């Protein structure tokens, strides 16, 4: 899709805000619901997860043959959230 192609281009300034608008709210909600993060901590861990995703995606780590992009993104986010939850406890 256009958005995924555009994310590969650091000069495309429209891709990242569009991606954030689509994926950040559900990641924040997931962090709050599943891990009990306060709103500000959920925002922070969601942002860190999305940045980790972008770095890995631009590096070429995503393999479409292994599954949907959304599942890969959520896998990255779950790992970040678990790490943050362990640090908190």
N, C-alpha and C positions, 0 to 999 in steps of 0.2 A: 504494500500500500504506500501511498504518498508519504504518510507520516513516518513510517519506518525508514523509508529511503531518505527522507529529509533529516532524520536524526543522525544519519551518518555524516552529514555535512555540517561541520561546526559553524559555517558562515550563514546557515539558514536559521534566522532568528525567530521564525514562526513555529518551528517544530517543537521545541522544548516547552513553551507555554501550553501548547495544545496537548502535548503528552501529559504534562502535569495536571491539567484540568480533567483529563480522563481518568488517570490512575491514582493521583494523590488522595482524593477523598475516600475511595474504598480502602486504600492502605491505612489511612489514619483511623478509619472506623474499625478495621480489623485489629490494629494494634491496641485500641482501647478495649474492644470487646473480648479479644482472645487473651491478651497479656495484661490487661488492667492498667495500661499506661494512662497517665494524666494527659489532657489535651495537648499541652505544650511538648511533652515527651513523645507523644504519638506523632505529632507533626515533625519533630526532629528525626525520629527513627524512620519515618516514611521518606523524608527528604534524603537521608543518608542512603536508604535502600534504592531510591530512584537514581541517585548519582552513581552508586555502585553498578546498577543495571546499565546506565548509559556508558560508563567506562568499558564494561565487559562487552556490550553490544558493538561499540565502535572498534573494539579490539578483534571482533569477529568470533566471539565465543558462542553465540547463539547458533544452534543447529536445528533448522526447521524439521528435519527428519526425526528428531528426538521428542518433538511435542510442540504444543502451542506456545507462542511467545508469552502470553499472559501467565501460563503455568510456570515458565522459567522465571519471569519477573517475581511472581509470588514466592517461588522457592528462594530467591535471593532475599526478598523481604523477610520471610520467615526466619532465615538464618540470622539476619541482622537483629531482628526482634528478640530471638532467643538469646543472642549474645548480650543485648542490652538488659534483658530481664535477669540474666545471671549476674551481671554487674550490679544490678539494683538490689538483689537479694543478699 
